[in-house]
Amino acid sequence: MLHATMLPPMRKRQRRTEGTEGPRYGVEVKFPDVRLYLVEKKMGATRRGFLAQLARAKGFLVEDVLSERVTHVVSEQNQAQELWQWLRRQALNNLPTLHVLDIGWFTDSMREGRPVTLEARHHIQDILPEASTHLPVVVLSRYACQRRTSTENHNEIFTDAFEVMAESYEFSQCDGQCLAFRRAASVLKSVPWPVERLGAATRLPCLGEHTRAVMEEILQCGRSFEVEKILCNDRYQRLKLFTSVFGVGPKTAEKWHRGGLRTLNDALEDPGVELNSMQKAGFRHHGDISRAVSRAEALALGEILHQAALGISAHAVLVLTGGFRRGKEFGHDVDFLLSTPEQGKEETLLLSLVDSLRRQGILLYCDHHPSTFDINNLPGVSFEAMDHFAKSFLILRLEDRQVEGGVQRPEGQHDGRSWRAVRVDVVAPPMERYAFTLLGWTGSRQFERDLRRFARKEKRMLLDNHGLWDKTKKEFLPAEREEDIFAHLGLEYLEPQLRNA
């Protein structure tokens, strides 16, 4: 037990009024978003004072008193359990987002003259065991871009329920409640053990009163009656059915439901329903494209597109993105990035690729959107706006023989066909924007949403699929790789397999 007498001494003469912290002797503050607190225990007052002076001389803000203004706590040779026990007793509201770091991060930063990118080796993890589960208490960031989330989900019983709640609110256009449940699901997906009692989730961020009520009901009853009520609701089931059609969104689905339509045949036969070309294709191939796509099918499509692109240009670059790049085994469609180092040739390459697929007889549908990218219209401020690069939304014919193990079919279905239709999206960014587009199209949606929110709120930057704008410097920051973007944001680089938020 770490007693109060063992805590870093807080002498009254050390306290300073708010606003007086930071470098002394007129040294410029270079990193206003980083506020350090050096733990005196083990380090000692003399060494602490020397390190604080060194950091201030290099432009860092160093707080003499631990408060919610601090972003980075630096400790030297303290046991993790004692350190975290003491931190919890400080009752800081920002504890879930506080960076608790080993002295190694500090010395690396002093050597570089800037805050170095946080890596796993820098963090001092909270290892206090839970009384009933003997599992570690995990302190998670409220930002998905600071959480490691693999495809392994230990809390599906909660996240599945939250996804139903979120979808129901989305159908009702209640954006705030929808986002709240999606954030809660995202957090629970990153917890590396199953939550077996509500107390174990006390310190998890983004869990509000409603989400906790659903969790409590599931823990007590094994199910959520509120979720079951939604699943039995006729409106929810009809909207879910209609939105399973390619090209039909929640607003159109709601309009059809209010008009008395209840089945897909109703929509096809109603003379008052005018379908656009995308919706017609969606109905025509609904049985195929409403089913999951396997990784084997995605890889087969990648090989087809790759060969077609190389037949057009030896410089073509094609990369599989989306959930399959994040390590998922199944998805609802397949996304690719297509580019070329030949400046200004990427859209021509995409159009030629589509023509090649058409000549091969495997193009079942194409909706092409030409590039509207204009650097003068950047930076953008919308989180959800589609990027302005050339892109084609396709439906392709995939043959059995092209897929290892054959194409996916519903159990028991034998219609005599040797192929299935698959939804494929191809976007063609210019090579200088490639890293930003790759990051954006890899996802997940919640990861990207939080990455952009982190950039805006924590770093005064604007991030989208086109670039990264530093509002302080009033300039675009260059990036040849995804790692460069994470470094600009001061974030630990997370491999795609850890972005399944």
Stockholm file with secondary structure:
# STOCKHOLM 1.0

chainA/1-501         MLHATMLPPMRKRQRRTEGTEGPRYGVEVKFPDVRLYLVEKKMGATRRGFLAQLARAKGFLVEDVLSERVTHVVSEQNQAQELWQWLRRQALNNLPTLHVLDIGWFTDSMREGRPVTLEARHHIQDILPEASTHLPVVVLSRYACQRRTSTENHNEIFTDAFEVMAESYEFSQCDGQCLAFRRAASVLKSVPWPVERLGAATRLPCLGEHTRAVMEEILQCGRSFEVEKILCNDRYQRLKLFTSVFGVGPKTAEKWHRGGLRTLNDALEDPGVELNSMQKAGFRHHGDISRAVSRAEALALGEILHQAALGISAHAVLVLTGGFRRGKEFGHDVDFLLSTPEQGKEETLLLSLVDSLRRQGILLYCDHHPSTFDINNLPGVSFEAMDHFAKSFLILRLEDRQVEGGVQRPEGQHDGRSWRAVRVDVVAPPMERYAFTLLGWTGSRQFERDLRRFARKEKRMLLDNHGLWDKTKKEFLPAEREEDIFAHLGLEYLEPQLRNA
#=GR chainA/1-501 SS CCCGGGSCCCCGGGCCCTTCCSCSTTCCCCCTTCEEEECCTTTCHHHHHHHHHHHHHTTCEECSSCCTTCCEEEESSCCHHHHHHHHHHTTCTTGGGCEEEEHHHHHHHHHHTSCCCCCGGGBCCCCCBCTTTCCBCCCCCSSGGGSCBCSCCTTHHHHHHHHHHHHHHHHTTCHHHHHHHHHHHHHHHHCSSCCCSGGGGTTCTTCCHHHHHHHHHHHHHSSCHHHHHHHTCHHHHHHHHHHTSTTCCHHHHHHHHHTTCCSHHHHHHCTTCCCCHHHHHHHHTHHHHTSCEEHHHHHHHHHHHHHHHHHHCTTCEEEECHHHHTTCSEESSEEEEEECSSTTCHHHHHHHHHHHHHHTTCEEEEEEECCCCCGGGCSCCCSSCCCCSEEEEEEEEEEGGGSTTCCCCCTTCCCSCSEEEEEEEEEECCGGGHHHHHHHHHCCHHHHHHHHHHHHHHHSEEECSSCEEETTTTEECCCSSHHHHHHHTTCCCCCGGGBCC
#=GC SS_cons         CCCGGGSCCCCGGGCCCTTCCSCSTTCCCCCTTCEEEECCTTTCHHHHHHHHHHHHHTTCEECSSCCTTCCEEEESSCCHHHHHHHHHHTTCTTGGGCEEEEHHHHHHHHHHTSCCCCCGGGBCCCCCBCTTTCCBCCCCCSSGGGSCBCSCCTTHHHHHHHHHHHHHHHHTTCHHHHHHHHHHHHHHHHCSSCCCSGGGGTTCTTCCHHHHHHHHHHHHHSSCHHHHHHHTCHHHHHHHHHHTSTTCCHHHHHHHHHTTCCSHHHHHHCTTCCCCHHHHHHHHTHHHHTSCEEHHHHHHHHHHHHHHHHHHCTTCEEEECHHHHTTCSEESSEEEEEECSSTTCHHHHHHHHHHHHHHTTCEEEEEEECCCCCGGGCSCCCSSCCCCSEEEEEEEEEEGGGSTTCCCCCTTCCCSCSEEEEEEEEEECCGGGHHHHHHHHHCCHHHHHHHHHHHHHHHSEEECSSCEEETTTTEECCCSSHHHHHHHTTCCCCCGGGBCC
//
